[in-house]
């Protein structure tokens, strides 16, 4: 990067900078932990020499902080796929069940927005279709920040809610379903087959709140990829140009995910795995009545604090699933080596 001709090839330079950022993201936390551990060792020796109980307590407290940082670093080391560090597009879709499922979809959307806020990610709602009485039929959110896709890919699948319905005058218990899909945002230097001749583009009026401008101008953009049938809609921006650019990014992400899932299915057939990320698999149950419990059906991790989970405290489920997934990949690799 210090070379005089570094910026002569701007595309290569940008790739180098992105690569450097990725490497620093892995190595700098390791160096920082090493320095903190060295400082703690010196402080512990000082406490023993002077028999200082206050310093001992400080060491124990800081040791707990270091342990937490080490766990997070270990977790990031599991995010080893090419797009794990990318921004993400997260979509929530209400299942069958009308108002109940639409309300559940809106609760899930809020959960992810709260998680993103707590973890320091920026969010942008790309598209929303509101329910007829309450909630949303579907919504897509762009989550910006390092490792967004790596974390959120653990949430793909069907989420089930059991509760006493606030929409049922008889106070009966209802079961609702909503599906979550996640795709990485594709950088310009990653090749995705996006031929303009294979894309249908449609301009239409935006729906939902936004005033006279939104309802009177055809600023919303719908793109359809003809070979796969994948369709995306962006209507949040007032500018048709901005909606078209964002819709194109979302379509790129969907096409990447489509290809990624196809390859994943081939691997699953080879190793007789049953689709951890296949669309339609129920991955988690949220029970609010007659008792409170959230349980991940893939890892058996559960908690009785459902309110905290719905307020965005879902890292425990993400980490457990990614550890579980890493173990399965290691097991599959071992089985392949034995067969070879």
C-alpha angles and dihedrals in degrees: 000000000000092000115115092233095046094114096043088095102040096184093054089045092054091049090051092051092049090049091050091050090051093050093046089050088060102037106037095062089051091053091046091052091049091054092048092050091050090051090050091050091054091046091049092052089050091051092051094047094050095032089232112171092188092057090047090055090049090052092051092049094048090044089059090053091050091049090054092050090049091053090051091048091050089050092053090051087065091061094084104142120109096250099040093103093051131104113261141223110217120193128191120198126189114230130217114308106079117227094008094058093042090054090048091051090054090050090053091048090053090048092057093044090052091047091051091049092051092048094049099251124144117232133200123184106226099183138357133184111194123217121251095247106009143345126015136299091210141336137187123210129191110219113199124198143076115307093004093137093040091060100036097048086077089067099061113122142050121321120202127207126197118189147125102279117243086204096056113086089200092059095234125164116255135192117215133184134206130174128222124205126184131192130177120245106247119229117226092250093059112091115236120167100245106156112180089214088063095051126088113205124199130181119207142160117278118247130215131034122345110103132251096320093059094048099043103045128065095233098136116097128206120191124191123192102215100204094053101024091231111156129191132184128199120184107144098097123072090220117082089207093056092046091050093050092048092045089054091052090049091049090051089052092049092049091049091050091047091056092042092053091048090055091044090055090052090053091048091054090049094051097029093243121156105229112272090193102030114135111254100032114129107232107168141023124209112196117189099164143070084007134358121253139134114200131181107218094203098056103018089234110150143170136191093216097089092158091061091048092052087049091061105273096133103124091103090061093044094050094045092050094048091049089049091048092050090052091051091049090050090049091049091050090050092050090050092051091051092050090048 
